[in-house]
Amino acid sequence: MGERKLRVAVLFGGRSGEHEVSLQSAASIISALDEGKYEVIPVGITKEGSWLAGVEPLQMAEQERQGVPVAGVPVAILADPARKGLARLDRGPAERFRDEIDVVFPVLHGTYGEDGTIQGLLELAGVPYVGAGVLASSLGMDKVLMKTVFARAGLPQAGFWACLRKDWERDPEAIIAAIEERFGYPCFVKPANLGSSVGISKAHDREELAAALAVAARYDRKMIIEEFIDAREVEVSVLGNDEPAASVPGEIIPLREFYDYEAKYVDGNSELVIPAELPPDVVSILQDYAVRAFRALDCAGMARVDFFLARSGGRVLVNEINTIPGFTRFSMYPKLWEVSGLSYPQLLDRLIELALERHREKTKTTYRR
């Protein structure tokens, strides 16, 4: 008999504004996982938060478009290290548990997936999983705290300022005046805890700023306003645990005014230049900053670090980190590693190896006296 395949539960969908993006990423990952090595268990999480096993991402997307109930087996992962399988919620207690899961691959972008919540559940369950842990995930998701940690680590950034939704609703004129005094126009307004450019606006005047704040306030109780930098947009992929490595940089040349949701996931028309055309010393700085950003948050497995390269003066500025970067056919993260010498299937193999390696490392830690 051959060696047993690793059972990999791929989690996708979820309750965030990036639900559809997650379905695209998961479809790519599932199709690329080596069937000779892995038994893949797809687990879709609906927009309402129900977990359904056996549903394929594109099938889920189609059923949601049609407005029909998503077909799948209702399941849950219990916070019980003694039972590392999926609990079938449609069965009696005696036949509820299926075979143990070896590793979970969360492909959940945004809230309730990339923010440490799923990671906390998997930690309680004692199940190995791909990607950053609870702390790094939550810090990486909150742009305000992420940038605060980066500043403490000495990483250069554009100016930023945060405000709460309740303060905006209480006195919008005061918030607008404060932003105008700090940054002027144009400036960017973003929800503090969301990705994939959901809820992000570029404001050129007071009217657009008010509209931008109203949009961002729909997605989060905390908003971040950032200084506009006339810059090239460059990204670096990072892979590893305690000894992370950086890929070659890639440059995004958006055909829209900035690299928004449609440019990333709908039209796919933005130009990706990989590797970016940069002097060797700038490449070294980007790779160094990417690894430093990864370590500053204590990330694991994977992350994509985004940069601004100022057109005037050539300053390299860290923009943000993404702990579960996109894996769609348009996505930069796997493309950068492909050019760096690691194919898509090899990248997935390595991420699963890193998840198991990190889990083994945790078993060395004693939690009791």
Backbone hydrogen bonds, N-H to C=O, Kabsch-Sander energy under -0.5 kcal/mol:
donor,donor_aa,acceptor,acceptor_aa,energy
6,L,37,K,-2.3
8,V,6,L,-0.8
8,V,39,E,-2.3
9,A,7,R,-0.6
9,A,103,V,-2.2
10,V,8,V,-0.7
10,V,41,I,-1.6
11,L,9,A,-0.7
11,L,105,F,-1.7
12,F,43,V,-2.0
13,G,107,V,-0.5
14,G,12,F,-0.6
14,G,45,I,-2.9
19,H,16,S,-1.2
22,S,18,E,-2.2
23,L,19,H,-1.6
24,Q,20,E,-1.7
25,S,21,V,-2.4
26,A,22,S,-2.8
27,A,23,L,-2.1
28,S,24,Q,-1.6
29,I,25,S,-2.2
30,I,26,A,-2.9
31,S,27,A,-1.8
32,A,28,S,-1.1
32,A,29,I,-0.5
33,L,29,I,-1.4
37,K,34,D,-1.4
38,Y,34,D,-2.4
39,E,6,L,-3.2
40,V,38,Y,-0.7
41,I,8,V,-3.0
43,V,10,V,-2.8
44,G,52,L,-2.6
45,I,12,F,-3.0
46,T,44,G,-0.6
46,T,50,S,-2.6
49,G,46,T,-1.4
52,L,44,G,-2.8
53,A,73,V,-3.2
54,G,42,P,-2.4
55,V,42,P,-0.5
55,V,52,L,-0.6
60,M,56,E,-2.6
61,A,57,P,-2.3
62,E,58,L,-2.1
63,Q,59,Q,-2.5
64,E,60,M,-2.3
65,R,61,A,-2.1
66,Q,62,E,-2.0
67,G,63,Q,-0.7
67,G,64,E,-0.5
68,V,63,Q,-2.2
73,V,53,A,-2.5
75,V,51,W,-1.9
76,A,87,A,-1.2
78,L,76,A,-0.6
78,L,85,G,-0.6
80,D,78,L,-2.5
83,R,80,D,-2.2
86,L,99,D,-0.6
87,A,76,A,-3.2
88,R,86,L,-0.6
88,R,96,R,-3.0
89,L,74,P,-2.6
89,L,87,A,-0.6
90,D,74,P,-0.6
91,R,88,R,-1.0
95,E,92,G,-1.3
96,R,93,P,-0.9
98,R,86,L,-1.4
101,I,84,K,-2.1
102,D,7,R,-1.6
103,V,7,R,-1.8
104,V,128,P,-2.5
105,F,9,A,-3.2
107,V,11,L,-2.8
109,H,107,V,-0.7
113,G,110,G,-1.1
114,E,110,G,-3.3
115,D,110,G,-0.5
120,G,116,G,-1.9
121,L,117,T,-1.7
122,L,118,I,-2.4
123,E,119,Q,-2.2
124,L,120,G,-2.2
125,A,121,L,-2.0
126,G,122,L,-0.8
126,G,123,E,-0.8
127,V,122,L,-2.1
130,V,104,V,-2.3
137,S,133,G,-2.1
138,S,134,V,-2.4
139,L,135,L,-2.7
140,G,136,A,-2.6
141,M,137,S,-1.5
142,D,138,S,-1.6
143,K,141,M,-1.0
143,K,192,A,-2.9
146,M,142,D,-3.0
147,K,143,K,-2.2
148,T,144,V,-1.8
149,V,145,L,-2.4
150,F,146,M,-2.4
151,A,147,K,-2.4
152,R,148,T,-1.9
153,A,149,V,-1.7
154,G,151,A,-1.4
155,L,150,F,-2.4
161,W,225,I,-2.1
163,C,223,M,-2.2
165,R,221,R,-3.3
168,W,164,L,-2.0
169,E,165,R,-2.8
170,R,166,K,-1.9
171,D,167,D,-2.5
175,I,171,D,-1.6
176,I,172,P,-2.6
177,A,173,E,-2.4
178,A,174,A,-2.1
179,I,175,I,-2.1
180,E,176,I,-2.6
181,E,177,A,-2.2
182,R,178,A,-1.9
183,F,179,I,-3.1
184,G,179,I,-1.1
187,C,203,A,-1.7
188,F,226,E,-2.2
189,V,201,S,-2.5
190,K,224,I,-2.5
192,A,222,K,-2.7
194,L,191,P,-0.5
198,V,195,G,-2.1
200,I,197,S,-1.2
201,S,189,V,-2.2
203,A,187,C,-2.9
203,A,201,S,-0.6
209,L,205,D,-2.3
210,A,206,R,-2.3
211,A,207,E,-1.9
212,A,208,E,-2.6
213,L,209,L,-2.5
214,A,210,A,-1.9
215,V,211,A,-2.1
216,A,212,A,-2.6
217,A,213,L,-2.2
218,R,214,A,-0.6
218,R,215,V,-1.2
219,Y,215,V,-0.6
219,Y,216,A,-1.2
220,D,216,A,-0.9
223,M,163,C,-3.1
224,I,190,K,-2.7
225,I,161,W,-3.5
226,E,188,F,-2.4
227,E,159,G,-2.8
228,F,186,P,-0.7
231,A,229,I,-1.2
232,R,309,L,-2.5
233,E,252,I,-0.7
234,V,232,R,-0.6
234,V,307,F,-1.8
235,E,250,G,-2.9
236,V,305,V,-2.4
238,V,303,A,-3.2
239,L,245,A,-2.4
240,G,301,G,-2.4
245,A,239,L,-2.7
247,S,237,S,-2.8
248,V,336,L,-0.5
250,G,235,E,-2.5
251,E,273,V,-2.6
252,I,233,E,-2.6
253,I,251,E,-0.5
253,I,271,E,-3.1
260,D,258,F,-1.9
261,Y,197,S,-0.5
264,K,260,D,-1.9
265,Y,261,Y,-2.7
266,V,262,E,-1.9
267,D,262,E,-2.1
268,G,262,E,-0.9
270,S,263,A,-0.5
271,E,253,I,-2.2
273,V,251,E,-3.0
273,V,271,E,-0.6
274,I,272,L,-0.7
276,A,249,P,-2.4
278,L,276,A,-1.4
282,V,279,P,-0.6
283,V,279,P,-2.1
284,S,280,P,-2.2
285,I,281,D,-1.7
286,L,282,V,-2.6
287,Q,283,V,-2.5
288,D,284,S,-2.3
289,Y,285,I,-2.9
290,A,286,L,-2.4
291,V,287,Q,-2.1
292,R,288,D,-2.3
293,A,289,Y,-2.7
294,F,290,A,-2.2
295,R,291,V,-2.4
296,A,292,R,-2.3
297,L,293,A,-1.3
298,D,295,R,-0.9
299,C,294,F,-2.7
301,G,240,G,-1.2
302,M,300,A,-1.9
303,A,238,V,-1.5
304,R,322,N,-2.0
305,V,236,V,-3.0
306,D,304,R,-0.5
306,D,320,E,-3.1
307,F,234,V,-3.5
308,F,317,L,-2.8
309,L,232,R,-2.5
310,A,308,F,-0.6
310,A,315,R,-2.4
311,R,230,D,-2.5
312,S,230,D,-0.5
313,G,311,R,-0.7
314,G,310,A,-0.9
317,L,308,F,-3.0
317,L,315,R,-0.6
318,V,156,P,-3.1
319,N,306,D,-3.2
320,E,306,D,-1.1
322,N,304,R,-2.4
331,S,328,T,-1.3
335,K,331,S,-0.9
336,L,332,M,-2.8
337,W,333,Y,-1.5
338,E,334,P,-2.1
339,V,335,K,-2.1
340,S,336,L,-1.4
341,G,338,E,-1.2
342,L,337,W,-3.4
343,S,341,G,-0.5
347,L,343,S,-2.6
348,L,344,Y,-2.1
349,D,345,P,-2.3
350,R,346,Q,-2.4
351,L,347,L,-2.2
352,I,348,L,-2.0
353,E,349,D,-2.4
354,L,350,R,-2.5
355,A,351,L,-1.8
356,L,352,I,-2.1
357,E,353,E,-2.6
358,R,354,L,-2.5
359,H,355,A,-1.9
360,R,356,L,-2.2
361,E,357,E,-2.1
362,K,358,R,-1.8
363,T,359,H,-1.2
364,K,361,E,-1.2
365,T,362,K,-1.8
